[in-house]
């Protein structure tokens, strides 16, 4: 990239982050979230959509975003994309491993019983996992993405269950589920020979939400009916904005910042999503063979999601990714103090990505780790 006068460069860099922070709505500086943002689901999983590849590098993507996931992490990263891709089907899923599968199988066995035997079986099952939490997600983000532009259809369904400390027939666990469906449009632009990149994402979504603070045995034995009777829904429009600045220095360092869920972000009876601010620093050194990316993010700068408290670990994400010249990508990182690993295989018309990460379901690192496997499979032209 063309060199910029160093004095001008030093003046622009702080302005990038400062502008993004200034754009954050005032509500992001309040004492704490309410509605959807105040439930267990978003206390631990505050992002509308998490990409499998970024999760492999610790969820750190704000300063080095360079693929379709940029629209959710930092839309300015669309300016880093040089090729076009059209993913007709782009399915991804996350699940707590191995606990979720064990819990599901036990509940299936419990449901075959009746009367007091069933009650006791459910209580015993949930008491056996009292110190764990269980997360599951399945979604699809079919999209067309090219330089400075992306448009896609999003379907994303998330669920989190937290067993009661002492399970009883009237209180087995708390359960929250969230489903979002809609259109996502994102654009970006580069300035000063693409040293400064600015982007935005606009989303129109239909959201369905379920919050059951105390799940009873009767409700668990007829879960589908319970979910339907507790379902709220609404339409909402929200967006993300972000910026990235590239320095003319060794290792090609970058800084980035983004504000997520801007606007009313309200879904009627379903409530509202939290508005959070993320910032990061990264490097993109010229390694001569393949491509190396390194990023460190500090999420929720204003500590709006009060559950994180002042823990540095719960705010920090860091990762490294190496893209081989051919089809393979490998990544590793730190997510809330826990290690992550990931891989990607790009076979032109078929792509598969996988990652392993741990989400802290407590307010103190190590209190309640949730180990999660994540998988993405896509078909199209890439």
LINWOJO-V489703 format. One line per field, one symbol per residue. ss: DSSP state (A for helix, B for strand, O for the rest). psi: psi as a letter, one per 40 degrees, with the letter a starting at -180 (. if undefined). A space follows every 50 residues. Layout:
BEGIN
ss = ???
psi = ???
END
This chain:
BEGIN
ss = OOOOOAAAAAAAAAAAAAAAAAAOOAAAAOOOOOAAAAOAAAAAOOOOOO OAAAAAOOOOOOOOOOOOOAAAAOAAAAAAOOOOBBBBBBBBBBBBOOAA AAAAAAAAAAOOOOAAAAAAAAAAAAAOOOOOBBBBBBBBBBBBBBOOBB BBBBBBBBBBBBBBBBBBOOBBBBBBBBBBBBBBBBBBBBBOOOOBBBBB BBBBBBBBBBBBBBBOAAAAAOAAAAAAAOBBBBBBBBBBBBBBBBOOOO OOBBBBBBBBBBOOOBOAAAOBOOOBBBBBBBBOOOOOOOBBBBBBBBOO OOOOOAAAOOOAAAABBBBBBBBOOOOBBBBBBBBOOBBBBBBBBBOOOB BBBBBBBBBBOOOOOOOOBBBBBBBBBBBBBO
psi = iiiihdddddddddddddddddehiddeeidiiibddeiddeddgehdhh idddddfeehedeehfadeddddgededeehdiiihhdhghiiihhhedd ddddddddddeeiiaddddddddddddefdeiihiiihihghihhaheii hihhhhhihhhhiidgiidegdiihhihhhhaihhiiiiiiffedhhhii hhhhihhhihhgdhhiddddegddddddeehiiiiihiiiiiihhhigii egiiiiiihifiadfhfbdeaiiihihiiiiiigihedhahhhhihihig defdgedeaehddeehhiiihhhidbehhiiiahhfeiiiiiihhhfceh hhiiihihhheiehhedghhhhhhhhhiiah.
END
